[in-house]
Amino acid sequence: MSLMQDYDCVVIGAGVQGSFAAYQLAKQKKKTLLLEQTNWRSKYTKAFIPSFQNGTFISPHRQTGLLVMGPEHSGDYQLFKNTLQRNKVPTVILTRDNFPQHIPNVILAEGDGALVDVTAGELFADRALKAVQFQKLGGVIRDNEKVMEINPGPVVKVTTSGGVYQARSVVITAGPWTNKLLAHTGFQLPLEVVKINVCYWKERAPGTYDVKQRFPCFLVTESVETKEHIYGLPSNEYPGLVKICYHMGSKTDPDYRDLQTDKSDIDILKRYVARSMPGLIPEPAVVESCMYTLTPDRHFVLDYHPNYSNIIIGAGFSGHGFKFGPVIGKLLCELCLGEVPSFDVSPFRIRRFQSNTKSAL
């Protein structure tokens, strides 16, 4: 094991939140180490051509519009509608009569409303992460290093499978592994880790739901199949396959997630696709997986450790945190530097879970 190395800040977890936090810290001239237990380089840093390819700008975002459907008078659907209108987001309200002309090959359920946020789109995760040019600012990445121990104090000592590091502050952005790391500090958050089955469905006629045919991303706030959200993306990632997922999963241990084999969510999706998407074969052609780390209220945690002010926690992104990566990274950096955050983070403080938090000792 190598000699102890000193840093201003160590960020644990090189997902989007940790990568942007490390980027912001390095931008502030802080000597920053980003730790990742997996092979970060092979996933995200292969020959990043500063957002250009053959002289053409490659955007991490594609505007598709977002179709929102749900029971017209339900609270969830009305919340989406009112929020868009209150913030003057360009929105098209569809009626049952004109829906088939605007959105062919989707069946709108009886009693459902529908609207399109025309500004919305799809964010390509790999391109977004490649854009975080942390190393160009002098940052150091150590991947394939699992954190084995965290020793809190005025200077925090972090021991990994590959080295020993100490820093004035530590940022924990470890997703499903957050509580396993916090256990080293004698603290636990009320987080639940769930495994999501990520399903892709084959088009009966290629191109029916293709992004090039202007088929939008979509969100179903509630359906006869479930009270949970169902969401989908147009055919693009895999040609001829449409991504449609259930926005919830089954509880799992992140280190043993392959042992979680529950497929009740896939059964729900099969029924939804058969009823609502006539141009798709109602059997998933590809099933991948990911994990969500959920808080009880499904809002983020952005806060100082309750016992150690030089340990900052970014966690519980509940399946909707990726698109906020740049601003969350900035906020975590500001907390790490003891600055007043650019935005109000009071809704994301740990104290809202006071009765749910516990000692790990």
C-alpha positions as CSV (number, residue, x, y, z in Angstrom):
1,M,0.0,0.0,0.0
2,S,1.3,3.4,-0.9
3,L,2.3,6.2,1.5
4,M,-0.4,8.5,2.7
5,Q,-1.2,11.3,0.2
6,D,-2.6,14.7,1.2
7,Y,-5.5,16.6,-0.6
8,D,-7.7,19.5,0.1
9,C,-10.7,17.4,-0.7
10,V,-11.5,13.8,-1.4
11,V,-14.7,13.0,-3.3
12,I,-16.0,9.4,-3.0
13,G,-18.1,8.3,-6.0
14,A,-17.5,9.3,-9.6
15,G,-21.1,9.3,-10.8
16,V,-22.5,12.5,-12.2
17,Q,-22.9,14.2,-8.8
18,G,-19.4,13.4,-7.6
19,S,-17.8,14.2,-11.0
20,F,-19.3,17.6,-11.1
21,A,-18.5,18.3,-7.4
22,A,-14.8,17.3,-8.1
23,Y,-14.8,19.5,-11.2
24,Q,-16.1,22.5,-9.2
25,L,-13.5,22.0,-6.5
26,A,-10.7,21.7,-8.9
27,K,-12.0,24.8,-10.7
28,Q,-11.5,26.6,-7.3
29,K,-7.9,25.5,-7.3
30,K,-8.4,22.9,-4.6
31,K,-6.2,19.8,-4.7
32,T,-8.9,17.2,-5.3
33,L,-9.0,13.5,-5.5
34,L,-12.0,11.6,-7.0
35,L,-12.3,8.0,-5.9
36,E,-14.4,5.4,-7.8
37,Q,-14.7,1.7,-7.0
38,T,-15.4,0.6,-10.6
39,N,-13.4,1.2,-13.8
40,W,-14.4,4.8,-14.4
41,R,-12.0,5.4,-17.3
42,S,-13.4,2.7,-19.5
43,K,-16.9,3.9,-19.0
44,Y,-16.6,7.6,-19.4
45,T,-13.2,9.0,-20.5
46,K,-12.5,7.1,-23.8
47,A,-11.0,9.7,-26.2
48,F,-13.3,12.5,-25.2
49,I,-13.2,14.9,-28.2
50,P,-14.3,18.1,-26.5
51,S,-17.9,17.7,-27.6
52,F,-16.8,17.6,-31.2
53,Q,-16.7,14.8,-33.8
54,N,-15.4,15.3,-37.3
55,G,-15.6,19.1,-36.7
56,T,-19.3,18.8,-35.6
57,F,-20.5,19.8,-32.2
58,I,-22.0,16.7,-30.4
59,S,-24.6,17.9,-27.9
60,P,-25.2,15.8,-24.7
61,H,-28.9,16.8,-25.2
62,R,-31.5,16.2,-27.8
63,Q,-34.8,18.1,-27.8
64,T,-37.7,15.8,-28.3
65,G,-40.5,17.3,-26.2
66,L,-42.1,15.5,-23.2
67,L,-45.5,14.1,-23.5
68,V,-47.2,13.9,-20.1
69,M,-50.4,11.8,-19.7
70,G,-52.5,10.9,-16.7
71,P,-56.0,11.1,-15.2
72,E,-57.0,14.7,-16.1
73,H,-58.3,15.7,-12.7
74,S,-55.6,13.8,-10.6
75,G,-53.3,15.7,-8.3
76,D,-50.1,14.5,-10.0
77,Y,-51.2,15.4,-13.5
78,Q,-52.5,18.8,-12.5
79,L,-49.2,19.5,-10.6
80,F,-47.2,19.0,-13.8
81,K,-49.7,21.1,-15.8
82,N,-49.8,23.9,-13.3
83,T,-46.1,24.0,-12.8
84,L,-45.4,24.3,-16.6
85,Q,-48.0,27.0,-17.0
86,R,-46.9,29.0,-13.9
87,N,-43.4,29.0,-15.2
88,K,-44.5,29.9,-18.7
89,V,-42.9,26.9,-20.3
90,P,-44.0,26.5,-23.9
91,T,-46.7,23.8,-23.6
92,V,-49.3,22.3,-26.0
93,I,-52.5,21.0,-24.3
94,L,-53.8,18.1,-26.4
95,T,-57.5,17.1,-26.6
96,R,-58.9,13.6,-27.1
97,D,-59.9,14.7,-30.6
98,N,-56.5,15.9,-31.8
99,F,-54.3,13.5,-29.8
100,P,-54.1,10.9,-32.5
101,Q,-52.9,13.5,-35.1
102,H,-50.2,14.7,-32.8
103,I,-49.2,11.4,-31.2
104,P,-50.0,8.5,-33.5
105,N,-49.5,4.9,-32.2
106,V,-50.3,5.8,-28.6
107,I,-53.7,5.1,-27.1
108,L,-54.8,7.8,-24.6
109,A,-56.7,6.2,-21.8
110,E,-60.3,7.2,-21.1
111,G,-60.4,10.2,-18.7
112,D,-56.7,11.0,-19.2
113,G,-55.4,14.4,-20.1
114,A,-52.3,15.0,-22.2
115,L,-49.8,17.8,-22.7
116,V,-46.5,18.3,-24.4
117,D,-43.6,20.3,-22.9
118,V,-42.0,21.3,-26.2
119,T,-38.7,22.4,-24.6
120,A,-37.9,19.0,-23.0
121,G,-35.7,16.3,-24.3
122,E,-33.3,13.5,-23.7
123,L,-29.9,13.8,-21.9
124,F,-27.2,11.4,-23.0
125,A,-25.5,10.2,-19.8
126,D,-22.2,9.1,-21.3
127,R,-21.7,12.4,-23.2
128,A,-22.7,14.4,-20.2
129,L,-20.1,12.7,-18.0
130,K,-17.4,12.9,-20.7
131,A,-17.9,16.6,-20.6
132,V,-16.7,16.9,-17.0
133,Q,-13.0,17.6,-17.8
134,F,-11.9,17.3,-14.2
135,Q,-8.4,16.1,-15.0
136,K,-7.6,19.1,-17.2
137,L,-8.0,21.3,-14.1
138,G,-5.4,19.3,-12.2
139,G,-7.8,16.8,-10.5
140,V,-6.7,13.3,-9.8
141,I,-8.9,10.2,-10.4
142,R,-8.3,6.9,-8.8
143,D,-10.6,4.2,-10.1
144,N,-10.9,0.5,-9.1
145,E,-10.3,1.6,-5.5
146,K,-12.9,0.6,-3.0
147,V,-13.1,2.6,0.2
148,M,-12.4,0.3,3.1
149,E,-12.4,2.8,6.0
150,I,-13.2,6.5,6.8
151,N,-11.6,8.0,9.9
152,P,-13.3,11.3,10.7
153,G,-11.5,14.2,12.4
154,P,-10.2,17.7,11.7
155,V,-8.3,15.9,8.9
156,V,-10.3,12.9,7.4
157,K,-8.3,9.8,6.6
158,V,-9.7,7.6,3.8
159,T,-8.3,4.1,3.3
160,T,-9.0,2.3,0.0
161,S,-8.0,-1.0,-1.5
162,G,-5.2,0.9,-3.3
163,G,-4.0,3.6,-1.0
164,V,-4.4,5.9,2.1
165,Y,-5.4,9.5,1.7
166,Q,-6.1,12.4,4.0
167,A,-8.0,15.6,3.3
168,R,-9.4,18.6,5.1
169,S,-12.9,17.6,3.8
170,V,-14.6,14.7,2.2
171,V,-17.7,14.6,-0.1
172,I,-19.6,11.4,-0.2
173,T,-21.6,10.9,-3.4
174,A,-21.6,7.1,-3.5
175,G,-25.2,6.4,-4.6
176,P,-26.5,3.0,-3.4
177,W,-23.3,2.6,-1.3
178,T,-23.8,5.8,0.7
179,N,-25.0,4.1,4.0
180,K,-22.2,1.5,3.8
181,L,-19.7,4.4,3.8
182,L,-21.5,6.4,6.4
183,A,-21.4,3.4,8.7
184,H,-17.7,4.2,9.1
185,T,-18.7,7.5,10.6
186,G,-21.3,6.2,13.0
187,F,-24.3,7.5,11.1
188,Q,-27.1,6.2,8.8
189,L,-29.6,7.9,6.6
190,P,-33.1,6.6,5.9
191,L,-32.2,5.4,2.4
192,E,-33.7,2.5,0.5
193,V,-31.9,1.0,-2.5
194,V,-34.0,-0.6,-5.2
195,K,-33.1,-2.4,-8.4
196,I,-34.8,-1.1,-11.5
197,N,-35.5,-3.3,-14.6
198,V,-34.6,-1.1,-17.6
199,C,-36.7,-2.5,-20.5
200,Y,-36.5,-2.0,-24.2
201,W,-39.4,-2.9,-26.5
202,K,-39.2,-3.8,-30.2
203,E,-41.2,-1.8,-32.8
204,R,-43.5,-3.9,-35.0
205,A,-42.6,-1.6,-37.9
206,P,-39.1,0.0,-37.6
207,G,-39.2,3.8,-37.1
208,T,-42.7,4.0,-35.7
209,Y,-41.5,5.5,-32.4
210,D,-38.2,6.8,-33.7
211,V,-36.7,10.1,-32.5
212,K,-36.3,11.0,-36.2
213,Q,-40.1,10.7,-36.6
214,R,-40.4,13.3,-33.7
215,F,-41.8,10.8,-31.3
216,P,-41.3,12.5,-27.8
217,C,-40.1,11.3,-24.5
218,F,-43.2,10.5,-22.4
219,L,-44.3,10.2,-18.8
220,V,-47.5,8.5,-17.5
221,T,-48.3,9.9,-14.0
222,E,-50.8,7.1,-13.2
223,S,-52.5,4.3,-15.2
224,V,-54.9,1.5,-14.7
225,E,-51.9,-0.7,-14.3
226,T,-50.2,1.3,-11.5
227,K,-50.2,4.4,-9.4
228,E,-46.4,4.7,-10.0
229,H,-45.0,6.7,-12.9
230,I,-44.1,4.9,-16.2
231,Y,-41.7,6.7,-18.5
232,G,-40.4,6.2,-22.0
233,L,-37.8,7.4,-24.5
234,P,-38.1,7.3,-28.3
235,S,-36.2,4.7,-30.3
236,N,-32.6,5.9,-30.5
237,E,-30.2,4.2,-28.1
238,Y,-30.9,0.8,-29.7
239,P,-32.3,1.1,-33.2
240,G,-35.8,-0.3,-33.4
241,L,-36.2,-0.5,-29.6
242,V,-38.1,1.9,-27.3
243,K,-37.1,2.3,-23.7
244,I,-40.1,2.1,-21.4
245,C,-39.6,1.7,-17.6
246,Y,-41.4,1.5,-14.3
247,H,-40.3,4.3,-12.0
248,M,-39.9,2.0,-9.0
249,G,-38.2,-1.3,-8.2
250,S,-37.6,-3.9,-5.6
251,K,-35.4,-3.5,-2.5
252,T,-31.8,-4.8,-2.9
253,D,-28.3,-4.8,-1.5
254,P,-26.1,-3.0,-4.1
255,D,-23.3,-5.6,-3.6
256,Y,-25.7,-8.4,-4.3
257,R,-28.2,-6.8,-6.7
258,D,-28.1,-9.7,-9.2
259,L,-29.8,-11.8,-6.5
260,Q,-32.8,-9.6,-6.8
261,T,-34.9,-11.3,-9.5
262,D,-38.3,-9.8,-8.9
263,K,-40.1,-9.1,-12.3
264,S,-43.4,-7.8,-11.1
265,D,-42.6,-4.4,-12.6
266,I,-42.0,-6.0,-16.0
267,D,-45.5,-7.7,-15.8
268,I,-47.0,-4.2,-15.2
269,L,-45.1,-2.8,-18.2
270,K,-46.3,-5.7,-20.4
271,R,-49.9,-4.9,-19.6
272,Y,-49.3,-1.1,-20.2
273,V,-47.5,-1.7,-23.5
274,A,-50.2,-4.1,-24.7
275,R,-53.0,-1.6,-23.9
276,S,-51.4,1.7,-24.9
277,M,-48.6,1.1,-27.5
278,P,-50.0,-0.9,-30.4
279,G,-46.8,-0.5,-32.4
280,L,-44.7,-2.4,-29.9
281,I,-44.4,-6.1,-29.2
282,P,-45.5,-6.4,-25.5
283,E,-42.6,-8.4,-24.4
284,P,-39.2,-6.7,-23.6
285,A,-36.5,-7.5,-26.2
286,V,-33.7,-6.3,-23.8
287,V,-33.7,-6.0,-20.0
288,E,-30.9,-4.2,-18.3
289,S,-30.8,-2.9,-14.7
290,C,-29.9,0.1,-12.6
291,M,-30.4,1.2,-9.0
292,Y,-32.2,4.0,-7.4
293,T,-31.4,5.3,-3.9
294,L,-34.6,6.6,-2.4
295,T,-35.3,9.0,0.5
296,P,-38.7,8.7,2.3
297,D,-39.9,11.9,0.6
298,R,-38.0,11.3,-2.7
299,H,-36.1,14.5,-2.4
300,F,-32.3,14.8,-2.3
301,V,-29.9,15.0,0.6
302,L,-27.4,17.9,0.3
303,D,-25.9,18.6,3.7
304,Y,-23.1,18.4,6.2
305,H,-22.7,15.2,8.3
306,P,-24.5,15.9,11.6
307,N,-21.4,15.2,13.6
308,Y,-18.5,16.2,11.3
309,S,-18.9,19.5,9.4
310,N,-16.0,18.6,7.0
311,I,-17.9,15.5,5.7
312,I,-20.5,16.6,3.1
313,I,-23.2,14.2,1.8
314,G,-24.9,14.2,-1.5
315,A,-27.4,11.3,-1.6
316,G,-30.9,10.0,-2.1
317,F,-31.3,11.2,-5.7
318,S,-34.3,8.9,-6.0
319,G,-34.1,8.2,-9.7
320,H,-34.3,11.8,-10.9
321,G,-31.0,13.4,-9.9
322,F,-28.9,13.0,-13.0
323,K,-30.2,16.0,-14.9
324,F,-29.3,18.2,-11.9
325,G,-25.7,17.0,-11.8
326,P,-24.0,20.4,-12.7
327,V,-26.0,22.4,-10.1
328,I,-25.7,19.7,-7.4
329,G,-21.9,19.5,-8.0
330,K,-21.7,23.3,-7.6
331,L,-23.8,23.2,-4.3
332,L,-21.7,20.4,-2.9
333,C,-18.5,22.3,-3.7
334,E,-19.9,25.4,-1.9
335,L,-20.8,23.4,1.1
336,C,-17.4,21.8,1.1
337,L,-15.7,25.3,1.0
338,G,-18.0,26.6,3.7
339,E,-19.6,29.1,1.4
340,V,-23.2,30.2,1.3
341,P,-24.9,27.9,-1.3
342,S,-26.0,29.6,-4.5
343,F,-29.5,28.1,-4.0
344,D,-31.7,27.4,-1.0
345,V,-30.8,23.9,0.2
346,S,-33.0,23.9,3.3
347,P,-35.5,21.4,1.6
348,F,-32.5,19.0,1.3
349,R,-31.2,19.1,4.9
350,I,-30.9,16.0,6.9
351,R,-32.9,17.4,9.8
352,R,-36.1,16.7,8.0
353,F,-35.5,13.0,8.7
354,Q,-34.7,13.6,12.4
355,S,-36.8,10.7,13.6
356,N,-35.5,8.4,10.8
357,T,-31.8,8.9,11.2
358,K,-29.8,6.6,13.5
359,S,-26.4,5.8,14.8
360,A,-24.5,3.0,13.1
361,L,-22.6,2.3,16.3
